Amino acid sequence: MEGVGVERLTILDLLRLGAITVVPLACLSVIALGIVIERLWRYRGLSKKTRNLTRKVVEALSQRDVSAALATCQATKTPMSDVFQEALRWRNVALEDLDRILATARAENVAELRQRLWILGTIGSLAPFIGLLGTVVGIMRAFQDMAVEGVGGFEVVAAGISEALVATAVGLLVAIVALAFFNWLQVRVGEIAGVFQRSSDRFVQALLYVEATGGGAPPAAGSGSREVPDGNLQPA
């Protein structure tokens, strides 16, 4: 940046001064943006689709039509459709065992929803340190310029100080944005997991209703079992 006066330094000039840290931070910001867009697309309408699926499955089970419930799950592409299909294929299962089956399947789906969020959190944690590295390098360059020129003064060290400040600012900016999206997406996953939990509860209640209206009593906790007529267990 030789020949550029202090008063004429532009944003692009400052970014070029801090290239040693601005370039990796720019790469990290692109990665973070890609993850945010991909995860937002993955979560889009998932809660609504899950509630609609649960309503249709519960309505089918309330009419003791297990085949229709299974067909509805097969026709719907949501994580909970796989969970419901898994539960409908089990027979003679105690209520606690069925709850564990549903809990395990839900946990697998929630884990899939959290995929790549750790990268976003890591970027948010590392970005300030990368900016700090640029700050140290900029200050070292400022002192080196003073040693070469043999004189002090702001004009001599302006470039090095500018590099240090730019590196810090860019690092903090990337970290703030990445951590904000990381926390927001974590809350979003928590909300979807809550919808999954409530859907599972309604599903189990519907199965108990099928048993009760079929002439048998609902299974007692710890000892009961769930029986569905054999002809209704297989996919349509």
C-alpha positions as CSV (number, residue, x, y, z in Angstrom):
1,M,0.0,0.0,0.0
2,E,3.0,2.3,-0.6
3,G,2.0,5.7,-1.7
4,V,-1.6,5.5,-0.3
5,G,-2.2,8.3,2.3
6,V,-3.8,7.5,5.6
7,E,-6.9,9.6,4.7
8,R,-7.3,7.7,1.4
9,L,-7.4,4.2,2.7
10,T,-10.6,2.5,1.6
11,I,-12.3,-0.6,2.8
12,L,-10.7,-2.7,0.0
13,D,-7.3,-1.3,0.9
14,L,-7.8,-2.3,4.5
15,L,-9.0,-5.8,3.5
16,R,-5.9,-6.2,1.4
17,L,-3.7,-5.1,4.3
18,G,-5.2,-7.9,6.4
19,A,-5.2,-10.5,3.6
20,I,-3.3,-13.0,5.8
21,T,-6.4,-13.5,7.9
22,V,-9.1,-12.0,5.8
23,V,-8.7,-14.7,3.1
24,P,-9.2,-17.7,5.5
25,L,-12.0,-15.9,7.3
26,A,-13.7,-15.2,4.0
27,C,-13.5,-19.0,3.2
28,L,-14.9,-19.9,6.6
29,S,-17.8,-17.4,6.1
30,V,-18.7,-19.0,2.8
31,I,-18.7,-22.4,4.4
32,A,-20.9,-21.1,7.2
33,L,-23.3,-19.5,4.8
34,G,-23.6,-22.8,2.8
35,I,-24.4,-24.7,6.0
36,V,-27.0,-22.2,7.1
37,I,-28.8,-22.3,3.8
38,E,-28.7,-26.1,3.6
39,R,-30.0,-26.5,7.1
40,L,-32.7,-24.0,6.6
41,W,-33.9,-25.8,3.5
42,R,-33.8,-29.1,5.5
43,Y,-36.0,-27.7,8.3
44,R,-38.4,-25.9,5.9
45,G,-42.0,-26.9,6.7
46,L,-40.9,-29.9,8.7
47,S,-43.0,-29.1,11.8
48,K,-46.1,-28.6,9.7
49,K,-45.6,-31.7,7.7
50,T,-45.1,-33.7,10.9
51,R,-48.3,-32.4,12.4
52,N,-50.3,-33.1,9.3
53,L,-48.9,-36.7,9.1
54,T,-49.7,-37.3,12.7
55,R,-53.3,-36.0,12.3
56,K,-53.9,-38.3,9.3
57,V,-52.3,-41.3,11.0
58,V,-54.3,-40.7,14.2
59,E,-57.5,-40.4,12.2
60,A,-56.8,-43.7,10.5
61,L,-56.1,-45.5,13.7
62,S,-59.2,-44.0,15.4
63,Q,-61.1,-45.9,12.7
64,R,-59.0,-49.0,13.5
65,D,-57.6,-48.9,9.9
66,V,-53.9,-49.8,10.5
67,S,-53.3,-50.4,6.8
68,A,-54.5,-46.9,6.0
69,A,-52.2,-45.5,8.7
70,L,-49.3,-47.4,7.3
71,A,-50.1,-46.4,3.7
72,T,-50.2,-42.7,4.8
73,C,-46.7,-43.1,6.4
74,Q,-45.3,-44.6,3.2
75,A,-46.7,-41.8,1.1
76,T,-45.3,-39.1,3.2
77,K,-41.6,-38.1,3.1
78,T,-40.9,-36.9,6.6
79,P,-38.6,-38.3,9.4
80,M,-41.6,-39.2,11.6
81,S,-43.2,-41.3,8.8
82,D,-40.2,-43.7,9.1
83,V,-40.7,-43.7,12.9
84,F,-44.4,-44.5,12.7
85,Q,-43.8,-47.3,10.1
86,E,-41.2,-48.8,12.4
87,A,-43.6,-48.8,15.4
88,L,-46.5,-50.3,13.3
89,R,-44.4,-53.3,12.3
90,W,-43.8,-54.4,15.9
91,R,-46.3,-56.8,17.5
92,N,-46.8,-58.0,21.1
93,V,-44.7,-55.2,22.5
94,A,-45.0,-53.8,26.0
95,L,-45.8,-50.2,26.2
96,E,-42.5,-49.3,27.7
97,D,-40.7,-51.2,24.9
98,L,-42.7,-49.3,22.3
99,D,-41.8,-46.0,23.9
100,R,-38.2,-46.9,23.8
101,I,-38.5,-47.9,20.1
102,L,-40.1,-44.6,19.3
103,A,-37.5,-42.7,21.4
104,T,-34.6,-44.4,19.7
105,A,-36.0,-43.7,16.2
106,R,-36.7,-40.0,17.2
107,A,-33.2,-39.6,18.5
108,E,-31.7,-40.8,15.2
109,N,-33.8,-38.3,13.3
110,V,-32.9,-35.4,15.6
111,A,-29.2,-36.4,15.3
112,E,-29.6,-36.1,11.5
113,L,-31.1,-32.7,11.9
114,R,-28.1,-31.5,13.9
115,Q,-25.6,-32.7,11.3
116,R,-23.0,-30.1,10.3
117,L,-24.2,-27.6,13.0
118,W,-20.9,-28.4,14.9
119,I,-19.0,-26.9,11.9
120,L,-20.9,-23.7,12.4
121,G,-20.1,-23.6,16.1
122,T,-16.5,-24.4,15.4
123,I,-16.3,-21.5,12.9
124,G,-17.8,-19.2,15.4
125,S,-15.3,-20.2,18.0
126,L,-12.2,-20.1,15.8
127,A,-12.9,-16.9,13.9
128,P,-11.9,-14.5,16.8
129,F,-8.6,-16.3,17.2
130,I,-7.8,-16.1,13.5
131,G,-8.6,-12.4,13.8
132,L,-6.3,-12.2,16.8
133,L,-3.5,-13.8,14.8
134,G,-4.0,-11.1,12.2
135,T,-3.9,-8.4,14.9
136,V,-0.5,-9.7,16.2
137,V,0.9,-9.9,12.7
138,G,-0.3,-6.3,12.0
139,I,1.3,-5.0,15.1
140,M,4.5,-6.8,14.3
141,R,4.5,-5.2,10.9
142,A,3.9,-1.8,12.5
143,F,7.0,-2.1,14.7
144,Q,9.0,-3.4,11.8
145,D,8.1,-0.4,9.7
146,M,9.2,1.8,12.6
147,A,12.6,0.0,12.7
148,V,13.1,0.3,9.0
149,E,12.2,4.0,8.8
150,G,14.2,4.8,11.9
151,V,11.5,7.3,13.0
152,G,8.2,7.1,14.8
153,G,4.9,8.7,14.0
154,F,1.4,7.5,13.0
155,E,2.1,7.7,9.3
156,V,4.8,5.1,9.6
157,V,2.8,2.5,11.5
158,A,-0.6,3.3,10.0
159,A,-0.6,0.3,7.6
160,G,0.4,-2.2,10.3
161,I,-2.2,-0.9,12.8
162,S,-4.9,-0.9,10.1
163,E,-4.1,-4.5,9.3
164,A,-4.4,-5.4,13.0
165,L,-7.7,-3.6,13.3
166,V,-9.2,-5.1,10.1
167,A,-8.2,-8.6,11.1
168,T,-9.9,-8.2,14.5
169,A,-13.0,-6.7,13.1
170,V,-13.5,-9.3,10.4
171,G,-12.8,-12.1,12.8
172,L,-15.4,-10.8,15.3
173,L,-17.9,-10.2,12.5
174,V,-17.6,-13.8,11.2
175,A,-17.8,-15.1,14.8
176,I,-20.9,-13.1,15.7
177,V,-22.8,-14.1,12.6
178,A,-21.8,-17.8,12.8
179,L,-22.6,-18.1,16.5
180,A,-26.0,-16.3,16.0
181,F,-27.0,-18.8,13.3
182,F,-25.6,-21.7,15.3
183,N,-27.7,-20.9,18.4
184,W,-30.8,-20.1,16.3
185,L,-30.6,-23.4,14.4
186,Q,-30.1,-25.3,17.6
187,V,-33.3,-23.7,19.0
188,R,-35.0,-24.6,15.7
189,V,-33.9,-28.3,16.1
190,G,-35.2,-28.3,19.6
191,E,-38.6,-27.0,18.5
192,I,-38.8,-29.7,15.8
193,A,-37.7,-32.4,18.4
194,G,-40.6,-31.2,20.6
195,V,-43.0,-31.7,17.7
196,F,-41.6,-35.2,17.2
197,Q,-42.2,-36.0,20.9
198,R,-45.8,-34.8,20.9
199,S,-46.5,-36.6,17.6
200,S,-45.2,-39.8,19.2
201,D,-47.4,-39.4,22.3
202,R,-50.5,-38.9,20.1
203,F,-49.5,-41.9,18.0
204,V,-49.2,-44.2,21.1
205,Q,-52.5,-42.9,22.5
206,A,-54.1,-43.8,19.1
207,L,-52.7,-47.3,19.3
208,L,-54.1,-47.7,22.8
209,Y,-57.4,-46.6,21.5
210,V,-57.3,-49.2,18.8
211,E,-56.7,-51.9,21.4
212,A,-59.4,-50.6,23.8
213,T,-62.1,-50.4,21.1
214,G,-61.1,-53.8,19.8
215,G,-62.4,-55.5,22.9
216,G,-59.1,-55.6,24.9
217,A,-57.9,-53.3,27.6
218,P,-54.9,-51.1,27.0
219,P,-51.7,-52.7,28.2
220,A,-50.7,-52.0,31.8
221,A,-47.5,-50.2,32.4
222,G,-44.6,-52.7,32.6
223,S,-46.7,-55.8,31.8
224,G,-49.0,-55.2,28.8
225,S,-48.5,-55.8,25.2
226,R,-49.7,-54.3,22.0
227,E,-51.4,-56.6,19.5
228,V,-52.5,-55.6,16.1
229,P,-54.2,-58.1,13.7
230,D,-51.7,-59.9,11.6
231,G,-53.3,-58.8,8.3
232,N,-52.8,-55.2,9.2
233,L,-49.1,-55.4,10.1
234,Q,-47.6,-55.7,6.6
235,P,-47.2,-52.7,4.3
236,A,-50.0,-52.2,1.8
